[in-house]
């Protein structure tokens, strides 16, 4: 097993499938179970999608880099874009805002389905940790509930478009 891996893609949404394959290979290498695999896939593809759309503004000349490192406590993914960053500490909780102007739902999903999220370089870099040893029934139930809430928020968002 390799304890680190890196990939770089152009900022085009059709490149998400490259990211999905990258994550799938890592999860296969580490024998990640299906429930946790789904969380990892959703979180990492959402973080990359945010970098493509919001960070690099869909500029195909800009890159999004995804790094992976195996740590004693679990898996660490780092997503980095070439944008100007954003005020990650000042986003509203999407569960508490008016329905028609929901922002931050992607970050809500990322924070809800991972174990730790750290922003660096003014939000251009996001480090996402999955503590593989920490998965248990209570955490799984909590994450299912958070995912269901996220899906409800997205449905409301779509109905206002």
Secondary structure as GFF3:
##gff-version 3
##sequence-region A 1 161
A	DSSP	beta_strand	4	10	.	.	.	ID=ss1
A	DSSP	three_ten_helix	13	15	.	.	.	ID=ss2
A	DSSP	alpha_helix	16	29	.	.	.	ID=ss3
A	DSSP	alpha_helix	34	50	.	.	.	ID=ss4
A	DSSP	pi_helix	51	55	.	.	.	ID=ss5
A	DSSP	beta_strand	63	71	.	.	.	ID=ss6
A	DSSP	beta_strand	74	80	.	.	.	ID=ss7
A	DSSP	three_ten_helix	88	90	.	.	.	ID=ss8
A	DSSP	three_ten_helix	99	101	.	.	.	ID=ss9
A	DSSP	alpha_helix	105	113	.	.	.	ID=ss10
A	DSSP	beta_strand	116	120	.	.	.	ID=ss11
A	DSSP	three_ten_helix	121	123	.	.	.	ID=ss12
A	DSSP	beta_strand	125	130	.	.	.	ID=ss13
A	DSSP	three_ten_helix	132	134	.	.	.	ID=ss14
A	DSSP	alpha_helix	137	159	.	.	.	ID=ss15
###
